[in-house]
Amino acid sequence: MTANVMKSSKQSRLSVLIGTVIAMIGLGTIYTWSLFNQPLADAYGWSVGAVATTFSIMSFALSFSTLSASSIQKKLGIRGLLILSGVGMGAGLMITSISSSLWMLYIFAGILVGASNGIGYMTTLSNAIQYFPEKKGLISGIAVGAYGTGSLLFKYVLGFFIDSVGVVQAFLYWGIIIMLLLIAGAFLIKEAKVAAKPKTGGIKVQNDYSLKQMLHTKEAYLLFFVLFTACMSGLYLIGSVANIGVSLAGLDMATAANAVALVAIFNTTGRIVLGTASDHFERLKVIAVSLFITAAAALVLSELRLNFALFFICVSSVAFCFGGNITIFPTIVSEFFGLKNQSRNYGIIYQGFGIGGLSVSFISGFLGGFAPTFNFIALICAVASVVALLLHVPGTKRAPLFAGRKVQEERR
């Protein structure tokens, strides 16, 4: 009897993991957006910058919708929510295929697709972390790694559709595929039950903070700033990487488009590698190092004369660090404020994702181009790196800067 229960439990966990990966692959396809910038600009006579703004709107809608994800999940359950997410994304992309104005692009591809993606992303990730509380860093890495894999796979799938049937029809096929992927993932995923006192990678959680309690801590706002900064750099690069290659490195469009695949590869790799590393090293120190690397890469992009190799090294570094940062943050929030209200608490911190992505579009327009924007990103990432080093769980003492995890645990 016990053996049968254990076997059933393992099968259930495997099903949840497979469903999570399938759903995350579908959700992650939005990171291929830069493939559509130039074709849409050519097809409708819009500026590339105006089209690229869609991704900033999408990112903002994605993060803002996470605030309601927990409430929707309570009403519909994880499966119902994922089906809703799939229908919303699919409908948004299919309507985009018949859109002929920028405002329709912003509403359906930007707001509807982004919001539908956000509710699916947040709940799927939180559910996976709660299902595997003993391996949060690894599972977070796998789940968010699948999210990055979606952009890598669909770079080729959507690129093929754009070349063979045109950019308009490509949106239709994209919408159908996404809808099917999310519905398939939904039927494999089961609702997780939160353990009373889960393990948190060796760090003791003082208690489970409610949203109101979390907002009364300075750590919540500092974590928001660090995530805001990490997402600002990553989303700015991802949304316009091909155009950045043409402008700063002098690459032709075909060569620069390869950077989309490179970003997807290193974004995914960073999620898995740094997610796993965060189970063995203090997570905020991993974040601090990745932000320092991002600052250095941004400075090189803005100040040095770029060739093919240097451009791709910098792009890969930023993508790798961005992927890792996004993966580690949900676990950091659970360690700081507990798992009980993880979806709501992380939903607030996660607003740094959308606000970072949207604000950098305005900052870039104000500063006047890619080079000065990367200078700004280098500066703010350096500041955020220092903030990450100094942060610690509310109500605990900060360990010496270069202390190992064991020493830090003892001080808690």
C-alpha positions in Angstrom: 0.0 0.0 0.0 2.8 2.4 1.0 4.8 1.5 -2.1 1.7 2.2 -4.3 1.2 5.6 -2.7 4.9 6.5 -3.2 4.7 5.4 -6.8 1.6 7.4 -7.4 3.2 10.4 -5.7 6.3 10.2 -8.0 4.1 9.9 -11.1 2.1 12.9 -9.9 5.2 15.0 -9.4 6.6 13.9 -12.8 3.3 14.8 -14.5 3.4 18.3 -12.8 7.0 18.8 -14.0 6.2 17.8 -17.6 3.1 19.9 -17.7 5.0 22.9 -16.3 7.7 22.5 -18.9 5.2 22.3 -21.8 3.3 25.4 -20.5 6.4 27.4 -19.9 7.7 26.6 -23.4 4.5 28.1 -24.8 4.6 31.1 -22.5 8.2 31.8 -23.3 7.6 32.3 -27.1 6.9 36.0 -26.5 10.7 36.5 -26.2 10.9 36.1 -30.0 9.1 39.4 -30.5 12.1 41.2 -32.1 11.7 38.9 -35.1 8.5 40.8 -35.9 9.9 44.4 -35.6 11.3 44.8 -39.1 8.7 42.8 -41.0 5.8 44.7 -39.4 7.6 48.0 -40.0 8.1 47.1 -43.7 4.6 45.8 -44.1 2.7 48.8 -42.7 5.2 51.6 -43.0 5.6 52.0 -39.2 8.9 52.9 -37.5 10.9 50.0 -36.0 10.9 51.8 -32.6 7.1 52.1 -32.7 6.7 48.4 -33.3 9.3 47.5 -30.7 7.3 49.5 -28.1 4.8 46.6 -28.3 7.2 44.4 -26.4 7.5 47.0 -23.7 3.7 47.2 -23.4 3.6 43.4 -23.4 6.2 43.2 -20.6 4.3 45.7 -18.5 0.9 44.0 -19.0 2.6 40.7 -18.1 3.9 41.9 -14.8 0.8 43.9 -13.9 -1.5 40.9 -14.5 0.4 38.8 -12.0 -1.3 40.9 -9.3 -4.6 39.2 -10.1 -3.1 35.7 -10.8 -3.6 34.4 -7.3 -7.3 35.5 -7.1 -8.0 33.9 -10.5 -6.3 30.7 -9.5 -8.5 30.5 -6.3 -11.6 30.7 -8.5 -10.6 28.6 -11.5 -7.8 26.4 -10.1 -4.4 26.1 -11.8 -5.8 24.1 -14.7 -8.7 26.6 -15.4 -6.3 29.5 -15.2 -3.8 28.0 -17.7 -6.6 27.3 -20.1 -7.7 30.9 -19.8 -4.1 32.0 -20.3 -3.9 29.9 -23.5 -7.2 31.1 -24.9 -6.2 34.8 -24.1 -2.8 34.5 -25.8 -4.1 32.6 -28.7 -7.0 35.0 -29.3 -4.7 38.0 -28.9 -2.2 36.7 -31.5 -4.9 35.6 -33.9 -6.6 39.1 -33.8 -3.2 40.6 -34.3 -3.1 38.8 -37.6 -6.0 40.9 -38.9 -4.8 44.2 -37.2 -3.7 47.0 -39.4 -3.0 49.8 -36.9 -0.5 50.4 -34.2 -3.2 50.9 -31.5 -4.6 47.4 -32.3 -1.1 46.0 -32.2 -0.6 47.6 -28.8 -4.0 46.3 -27.4 -4.0 42.8 -28.7 -0.4 41.8 -29.0 0.7 44.1 -26.2 -1.9 44.1 -23.5 -4.0 41.0 -24.2 -1.1 38.7 -25.0 1.0 40.1 -22.2 -1.7 39.9 -19.5 -2.6 36.4 -20.5 1.0 35.4 -20.4 1.5 37.0 -16.9 -1.3 35.1 -15.1 0.0 31.8 -16.6 3.6 32.4 -15.9 3.3 33.5 -12.3 0.9 30.7 -11.2 2.8 27.9 -13.1 6.1 28.9 -11.6 4.8 29.3 -8.0 2.9 26.0 -8.3 6.1 24.2 -9.4 8.1 25.7 -6.5 5.5 24.7 -4.0 5.3 21.1 -5.5 9.1 20.7 -5.0 9.9 22.7 -1.8 13.1 20.7 -1.3 14.6 21.6 -4.7 13.3 25.1 -5.3 16.4 26.5 -7.1 16.6 23.5 -9.4 12.9 23.4 -10.2 12.8 27.1 -10.6 15.7 26.8 -13.1 13.9 24.0 -15.0 10.6 25.8 -15.2 12.0 29.2 -16.1 14.6 27.4 -18.3 11.7 26.0 -20.3 10.3 29.5 -20.6 13.6 30.5 -22.2 13.7 27.4 -24.4 10.4 28.5 -25.9 12.0 31.6 -27.3 14.9 29.5 -28.7 12.7 26.9 -30.4 10.2 29.4 -31.7 12.9 31.7 -33.1 13.1 29.1 -35.9 9.5 28.1 -36.0 8.2 31.7 -36.3 11.1 32.7 -38.5 10.0 29.9 -40.9 6.4 31.1 -40.9 7.4 34.7 -41.5 9.6 33.7 -44.5 7.1 31.2 -45.9 3.6 32.7 -45.3 4.3 36.3 -44.3 4.3 38.1 -41.0 0.5 38.4 -40.9 -0.2 34.7 -41.2 2.6 33.9 -38.8 0.6 35.5 -36.0 -2.3 33.2 -36.8 -0.2 30.1 -36.6 1.6 31.3 -33.5 -1.7 31.9 -31.7 -3.0 28.4 -32.5 0.2 26.7 -31.4 0.3 28.6 -28.1 -3.3 27.8 -27.3 -2.7 24.1 -27.8 0.5 24.0 -25.8 -1.0 25.7 -22.7 -4.1 23.6 -22.8 -2.0 20.4 -23.0 0.2 21.6 -20.1 -2.9 22.4 -18.1 -4.2 18.9 -18.2 -0.9 17.5 -16.8 -0.5 20.0 -13.9 -2.1 19.5 -10.5 -2.6 22.1 -7.7 0.2 22.1 -5.1 -0.4 22.0 -1.4 1.8 24.4 0.6 3.7 22.6 3.3 3.5 24.1 6.8 7.2 24.6 7.3 9.0 24.0 4.0 12.8 23.9 3.7 14.2 27.0 2.2 17.7 26.1 1.0 19.2 26.4 4.5 17.7 29.8 5.3 15.2 30.1 8.1 12.0 32.0 7.3 11.0 34.0 10.3 7.3 33.7 9.4 4.9 33.9 6.5 4.4 37.5 5.7 1.0 38.7 4.4 1.1 41.2 1.5 0.5 44.1 3.9 3.2 42.9 6.3 5.7 42.6 3.4 5.0 46.1 2.2 6.0 47.4 5.7 9.5 46.1 5.2 12.3 48.0 3.5 13.6 44.8 2.0 10.5 44.5 -0.2 11.3 47.8 -1.9 15.0 47.0 -2.2 14.2 43.7 -3.8 11.9 45.5 -6.2 14.7 47.9 -7.2 17.2 45.1 -7.8 14.7 43.2 -10.0 13.6 46.4 -11.7 17.3 47.0 -12.7 17.9 43.4 -13.8 14.8 43.4 -16.0 15.5 46.8 -17.4 18.8 45.6 -18.9 17.6 42.2 -20.1 14.3 43.3 -21.6 15.9 46.2 -23.4 18.4 43.9 -25.0 15.9 41.1 -25.9 13.3 43.5 -27.4 15.7 45.1 -29.9 18.8 42.8 -30.0 18.9 42.6 -33.8 18.6 46.3 -34.2 21.3 46.9 -31.6 23.6 44.7 -33.6 23.0 46.7 -36.7 23.4 50.1 -35.0 26.3 49.5 -32.6 28.3 46.7 -34.2 27.6 47.5 -37.9 26.2 44.0 -38.6 23.9 43.3 -41.5 20.3 42.4 -40.5 20.6 38.8 -41.4 23.7 38.4 -39.2 22.3 40.5 -36.4 19.1 38.3 -36.4 21.2 35.4 -35.2 21.6 37.2 -32.0 17.9 36.4 -31.3 18.9 32.7 -31.1 22.0 33.4 -29.1 20.0 35.4 -26.6 17.5 32.6 -26.3 20.3 30.0 -25.8 22.2 32.0 -23.1 19.0 33.1 -21.5 17.9 29.5 -21.0 21.4 28.4 -20.0 21.6 31.2 -17.4 18.3 30.1 -15.9 19.4 26.5 -15.4 23.0 27.2 -14.4 22.4 30.1 -12.0 19.2 28.5 -10.7 21.1 25.4 -9.7 24.1 27.4 -8.4 21.7 29.3 -6.1 21.0 26.1 -4.2 24.7 26.0 -3.3 25.7 29.7 -2.9 23.9 32.6 -1.3 21.3 33.7 -3.8 21.7 37.4 -3.5 25.4 37.2 -4.0 24.8 35.3 -7.2 22.4 38.2 -8.2 25.1 40.7 -7.2 27.8 39.1 -9.4 25.4 38.8 -12.4 24.5 42.5 -12.1 28.1 43.4 -12.0 28.8 41.4 -15.2 25.7 43.0 -16.8 27.1 46.5 -15.9 30.5 45.6 -17.5 28.9 44.2 -20.7 26.6 47.3 -21.0 29.7 49.6 -20.6 31.5 47.7 -23.4 28.5 47.9 -25.7 28.3 51.7 -25.2 31.9 52.7 -25.1 34.1 50.4 -27.2 34.3 49.9 -30.9 32.5 46.6 -31.5 33.2 43.8 -33.8 31.2 40.6 -34.4 32.8 38.6 -31.6 32.7 41.3 -28.9 29.1 42.2 -29.7 28.0 38.5 -29.3 30.0 38.1 -26.1 28.4 41.1 -24.5 24.9 40.1 -25.7 25.4 36.5 -24.4 26.6 37.8 -21.0 23.6 40.0 -20.5 21.2 37.3 -21.6 22.8 34.7 -19.4 22.7 37.0 -16.3 19.1 38.1 -17.0 17.9 34.6 -17.3 19.6 33.6 -14.0 18.2 36.6 -12.1 14.7 36.0 -13.2 15.0 32.4 -12.1 16.4 33.0 -8.7 14.1 35.9 -7.6 11.0 33.8 -6.8 13.0 31.7 -4.4 14.5 34.8 -2.8 11.1 36.2 -2.2 9.9 33.0 -0.6 13.0 32.9 1.7 12.4 36.5 2.7 8.6 36.4 3.2 7.5 32.7 3.3 5.7 30.4 0.9 2.1 30.8 2.2 1.5 34.1 0.3 4.2 33.6 -2.4 2.0 34.3 -5.4 0.8 37.6 -4.0 4.0 38.7 -2.5 6.1 37.9 -5.5 3.4 39.4 -7.7 4.2 42.8 -6.2 8.0 42.4 -6.4 7.6 41.1 -10.0 6.1 44.5 -11.0 9.8 45.5 -11.4 9.8 43.3 -14.5 7.1 45.2 -16.3 8.0 48.7 -15.0 11.7 48.1 -15.9 10.8 47.0 -19.4 8.4 49.8 -20.0 10.5 52.6 -18.4 13.6 51.7 -20.4 11.8 52.5 -23.6 11.1 56.0 -22.4 14.6 56.4 -21.0 16.1 55.3 -24.3 14.0 57.8 -26.2 15.0 60.5 -23.8 18.7 59.7 -23.9 18.7 59.4 -27.7 19.7 55.9 -28.6 21.3 52.6 -27.7 24.8 53.8 -26.6 23.7 56.3 -24.0 21.0 53.9 -22.7 23.6 51.2 -22.1 25.7 53.8 -20.2 22.7 54.4 -18.0 22.1 50.6 -17.6 25.8 50.1 -16.6 25.5 52.7 -13.8 22.2 51.5 -12.3 23.3 47.8 -12.5 26.4 48.7 -10.5 24.3 50.4 -7.8 21.9 47.4 -7.7 24.8 45.0 -7.4 25.9 46.7 -4.2 22.3 46.8 -2.9 22.0 43.0 -3.5 25.2 42.4 -1.5 23.9 44.3 1.5 20.3 42.8 1.6 19.4 40.1 4.1 16.2 38.4 5.4 14.0 40.7 7.5 14.7 40.3 11.2 18.1 38.6 10.8 21.6 39.8 11.1 23.7 40.5 8.0 26.6 38.1 7.7 30.1 39.3 6.8 30.4 40.0 3.1 32.5 37.1 2.2 31.1 34.6 4.7 30.0 31.2 3.3 26.4 29.9 3.5 27.1 27.9 6.7 28.3 31.0 8.6 25.3 32.9 7.3 22.9 30.2 8.5 24.5 30.2 12.0 24.0 34.0 12.3 20.4 33.5 11.6 
